[in-house]
């Protein structure tokens, strides 16, 4: 696939790193020549220096025969104009735009074929806010990822000493929670993947990924680790786009305090938020944290634009008694460094966001993609098409499907509506509501060896090595004879 990425920032770079290893022809466009040279030294791709919204620059990038344009610059306006040019001048099949402004997102008709011709819209701040909301809802989890319009979740937890299932074989899980059907999709032990079998023994400190219907998540968690009390008090460091969105989402049901260093920004926050307490100050100020009772906080979220500030404020909050701390960290090297220390969860914005882009890039009918383990693994939701003659999976038992070693089917959702007709500006909340109302009786089947795949099924797979993705995609593709 020939893909042009407009914008060599963190999101654009992460997408390029993910795609160049998958035999794609990638061209990166940016105004910063030094950044492009650095990328070209490390990745097998072409680079073009110039303004991403200029026709001459897009022609030099090869837009005339590109399969896809990913407009992920920092400027919403540049991204919109680039998509419009790609449609009108080059007839590019797929156009994806990164949009920051809530003002644009509030009017989805802007993205239609009659206007800016955007096929899919991603908003990194919105994606990150929803990701953090899930971690606040399930404070025991390292990750909580939704599939099939929210009917199924993939959850990562760290097993603890003395947990009911620690030191026992996985096949005993059914005895511990007899009324819950679940499946352990993968285990990571000291950063090394283990393909789970019935006789696999869970050890303390293992990172366990399990898949279950959303209503059963807590029941399964109890077998892996001790449960925390619900989060009531939240302190947020940083009142930028993400901090403000999170405070707005939480303030009705939680006690929220938000610290902003810039005085004018803090005044705007105070005017925009209804219940959250806005504090003007430095989140690394020990006296400020103590005066605001940091020791009573259930969750501290460091969400500024500065990695070092986020790390230091999170470490300080943890030392001063905050129950759980989350830090937003852009540099991937920092994420690996601090994740195993005092900071409970280090979040890479690019890795959280990239799944939304990969959903539209993967071959076949892909409903969702989540990047895991800092990009090393992936979880996918694939929609099955065809019949027993044209498909390698339809009509076959899970045990008979020739998945590559390291890929496993976790769950199947049957009876979901198609996603056709979705507005490019439609947010995930509306999508879930529409999907649920279209068929509230959609059936969740945890995959077992004798489960048979049917056409129309949404199959959720876990792939421990990203290099296997292409084989999985080929397996689920329909033969050329299918009509």
N, C-alpha and C positions, 0 to 999 in steps of 0.2 A: 504494500500500500504506500502511495506517495503522500506524505503528510507535511504540511508547512506549519510550523509553530511560530506564531508572532509574539515575541516577548521572551527574553532569556532570564526572567526572574526565577524565583524559587519554584513556582508551579511549573513554568515552562521547562526549566532544567530537569525537574523530577520526571516529567512526562517523557522528555527526550531520553533520559537514562533508562526508563522502563521500556521504551519502544525500540531503541536501536538494537537491542539484543534479540529482537523478534523479526529480523529480516525485513524491516520497514525502511523505506527511503525517506530520510528526515532532512528537512532544511529549516534552520533556525534564523529568524530575523530579529535584529535589535539595533538600537542606536549606539550601544556601548561596544566598540570594537575590541577592547581589552577583554571584556567578558566573553565575547564570541571566540576569540583566539584561545582562551583558557578552555572553553568547552571543546573546541576542535582538537586540542591536544589530548583530551581524555576520551572523546566519543567519536564514533565513526559517522559523522554527519557533515552536511554542507552548511555554510553560514553566509548571510548577506547582511551588510551594514546599511541601515537606512530606516526611514519612518515607515512603520508597518501599514499605514493607511494610504500610502502613495502608490498609485497604479504602476509607475515605473519600477518601484522596489518589488512589488508583488510579481511583476513580469520576470525580473531577474531571479526571483526565488523559485520560478517555475510554476506559477499559479495556473497557467494555461492548461496544464494537464494534471493538476493535483487532484487527489481523491478527497482530501479533507483539509480544511483550514481550522487551526486552533488559535483563536485570538485571545491571548491571555496576558496582554500588557497591563500595566497599572492604570491605564486610562480607559474608562468605559466608552468614551466617545470614539477613541481610536479603534477599539474592538468592534463597535457597531458599524463604523464606516468600512472597515476591512471586510466584514461579512457582506455588506451591501455590494461592495466592489466585486467580491468573489462570486456573488450570484449574478450580477448584471453584466460584468465584463468577461468572466471566465466560466460561468455555469458550473461552479464547483459543487459536487454532489452533497457534501456534508459540511456545515459551517457551525462551529461552536464558539460562543463568546463568554468570556468571564466578565461578570457585571457586579460591581460593588454597591452601587447606589440603590437604596430601598425605593427611591422615587421612580427609577426605571422599572424595578421589579413589580411595583404596584400597578403597572399598566402593561400587561402581557401583550396587548395588541401591537405594541412598539416592535416586537420581534417577528411579527407575521410576515408572510411572503409579499404583502402589499407595502411593507415598510422596510425594515432593515434586514429581512430575509435570514434571520437566525434560526437554525434548526433546533439547537439545544443551548440552554443557558445554565451556567454554573455560577454560584455565589459562594466563594470560599468562606466568608464570614458566617453565612447562614449554616453551611455544612458543619463548621467547627462548633458553632453554638449548639446545634442539635446533638453533636457528638458529646460535648461536655455535659449537656442536660442528662443524657443517658447515664453517664458516670456518676452524676449526683443522685439520680434515681436509684442506681444500684452501686452504692459506695464500696462494696466488696470486690467489684469487678475491675479488671485491667482494661477490658474493651467490651462493649456491647454493640453489636451490629445487627441491623434489621434486614430481613428479606421478605419477599412475598407480601408487600403492603403491610408489613409489621406483624404478620401472623407467626413468623418464625424468627428466632434470634440466635446468633452465634455469640457465645460469651467466653471470655478468657478470664480465668481466675488463677491465683497462686495457691497451691495446696499448702496447708500449714501443719506443723507438728501436732499430733493428737486428733486430726480430723477423722471423722468416721470411716472414710474410705482410704486414708493414707496407710500404706503397708498392706493393702488388700488388692486382689485382682479385679480388673474392670468388670468382669462378668458378675460380680457380687453387687454391682450398682442396682440392678433390677430388684434384688432382694431388699435393699435398703429403701428404695422408693418404688414400691410395687405398683402404684397407681399412676406413675409417670413414665412416659416413653421418651427416652433421650438417647443420644449417641455421642461418645467422645470422638471428635474428629481428628484431633492431633494432640500430642504432648511434646513440649520442648523442655529438655533437661540440660541445664548448663548451656543453653543456647543451641543445643543440638536436637534435631527433630527425631521423634520416635513415632513409628507407625503403630497405632494402638491395636492390639489383639485382645481376645477375651482373657488371656492369662497375663496381660501386661499389668505390672504392679505400680501403683502410683506412689511416688516418694514425696516427702516434704520438700517444698520450694519448687516443685514442678509447675510449669505454666501449662494449664490444662484448657484446651478449647473444646467446649461441648455445644451441641445444638439441641434446641428444645422449643416447643411452643412457648410463646411469650408468657403465658399464664403459669408455666411450670418452672420458670427460671430460678426463682428463690428456693424451691424445693430441692433442685439439683445442687445449687450453691451450698446448701447446708451440709451436703455430703463431702464437700471439698474443703470448706473453711468455716471459721466462726462468723456469724452474721453480725454486722454492725447495726447500731440503731439508725433510724432514718435521719437524713440530713435536714436540719432545720435552720441553722445559722450559717450563712455563706459570706465570706469576705473576698472581694475581687480587687486585684491590683491592676490598674489600667482602665481608663474610660474611653478607649478607642472604639472602633467599630465592633469588635468581638466582645469587649467588656460591657459596652452599652447594651448590645443585643442580649447578652446573657442576663444582665441585671433586669432588663425589661421582661424577659421570659420567666424569671424566678420570683420577682418581687411580690406577686400576689399570694404565693403559697409559702414563701420563705422569708426569714429575716435577712435582708441583704444590706451590706455595707460595701461601698465602692470607693477606692482611693485613686485620685487623679492628681498628677504633679502640676499640670498646667492650670493656672487659675481660671482663665477664660473658659477652657474646656470643662472644668468642674462646674462652673456657673451654668453652662449650657446643659450639662448632665442633670443638674438639680431641677432645671426647668422641664426637661423631657421625661424624667422618671417620676412616678406617682408615689411610691412607698419606700423605695430604697433610700438609705442615708448616704449622701455624697460627702466625701471628706477630701479637702484639699491638702495634699502633703506627699511625702516620699514613702513608698511602701517598704523601703529598706531602713526606715527610721524606727529603731527599737522602741523609743519612747512613745511614738505614735501608736505602734501596734499594741503596746502594753496598755496604754490609756483606752484603747478601743476593745479591750478584753479579747485579745487574740487567742488566749488559752481556752476560751469558751466556744471557739468556732469549730463547727463540724467539718467545714471545707474551706480551704484557702486556694484561690485560683489566681496565679500570676500570669496576666494576659497582656503585658505591655509589648511594645515593639522591640524591646531590647533584651536579648537572650541573657546577658549577664545579670541584668536587674531581676529578671524572672527567676533565675537560679538562686541568686542571693536572697531575694525576698521570700522565696519558698523555703529555703533552708532555714532562714531566720524564723519564719512562722512555725515550722515544724519543731525547732528547738524550743520555742516559747510555748508550745502546748497545743497547737492546732492539730485536730485529730487526723486529717488527711490533707495533703497538699498536691496541687497539680501545677505544672509549669509548662507554658507554651515555649517551645525551643525550635528555632528555624534551622540551626546547623545540625546536620545529622550526626556528626561526630559527638556533639554535646549530648544528644539524646541517649546514645549508647552509654556514655560516660556516667550520666546522673541517674538513669533509670534504676540501677541496682543499688543506689545509695539511699539517703534519707528522703529524697523526693519520691512520693508514692507513684506518680504517673507523669512521665514526660511526653508531651504531645508534639509531634512534628506536623505543622499545618499542611505542608506539601503532601505528606503521606496520607493524611486524612482526606484531603481534597482530590487526590489523584484517582481514587476509585470512581468518582462521578464522571471523570473524563474517559477512563478506560471502559466504562459501560458502553460508550458510543463508538469505541475504537475496536473492541474485540470482534472477531468474526462470528457470524451466526446471530441468533436472536438472544441477546444478553440483556436481562432485566436489571441486574445489579452486579457491581464488582466492589470488593473491599480489599485494600492492600493491607497486609499483615506483616508483623515482624520486620518493620522498617523496610518493606518492599520485597523481602525475601520470599514471602508466601502470599497466596491470594485465596479469597473465597469468592465464588461466582454463583450467580443464579441464571441458569440457562433454560430457555423455553424449548420444549421438545416438539418437533414437527415431523411430518411424514407418516409412513406406515411400516409394517414389518418388513416389506421388501426394499424400501428406499432408505430406511434408517438402521443404524447400527445399535440402537437402543430401544426402539419401540417394540413392545411385546416381549421383551427379554427381562429375565430376573436380574437383580443387581449383581448377584454372584457370577452371572454369565457375561456381563459387560466387560470388555477388555480394556479397563482403565490402566494407564501407565502406573507403575509402582510409585507411590508417593501422592497419588490422587485418590480421593474417596468421596462417595456420595453420602451426605449427611442426612438429608431430608428431601421429601417430595411434597409439593403442594398441588392439589388437584381441584380444578373447578374455578380457578381465578379467571377474571375477564382479561381480554387483551388490552394492551396499552395504546391501541390505535386511537387517534383523535386527540391525544393529549396536547394541550397548548404548550409551546416551548417555554413560556414564562410561568407555567403552573408550578406551585411549590409542592414539596413532598407531602405536606399535611393534607392538601386538597387531593393529591393523588391517592393517598391512603384512604381518605374518606370515600372517594369515588369508587375505589376498588372494593372496599368493604361493603358499601351499599349495593354494588352491582351483584355481589354474590356472598352474602354473609355465611353461607354454608360451605365455603371452600374447605377442603379436607386436608389436614396436615398429617403426613405419614412419615414417621421416622424410618429411615432406610434400614432394612434388614436383608439378609442374603436372598430371601425368597420374594421380596417385594418386586412387582412387575411394573415397568415403566409404560405409561400410555401417552399417546399424542396429546399435546396441550399441557402436559405436566410442567410445572416449574421445578427444576432439579437444582438443589443447592449442593455445590461441591467444595471441598477443601483441597487445595493443592499446596504441598509443603515446599515445593521448589518451582519458582516462576518459569523455569526453562521447560516445564511440562505443559504449559498453557496451550501451546500450538497443537500438541497431540490431543488434548482434551477437546479443543475447538473442532478439530477434524473429525473426531469420533461422533460429535453431536450434529455435524452437518448432514443435510439431506442429499441423497444421491441425485444426479442430474436428471434421472428419468422421472422424478416425482412431479406431478402436476396438481 
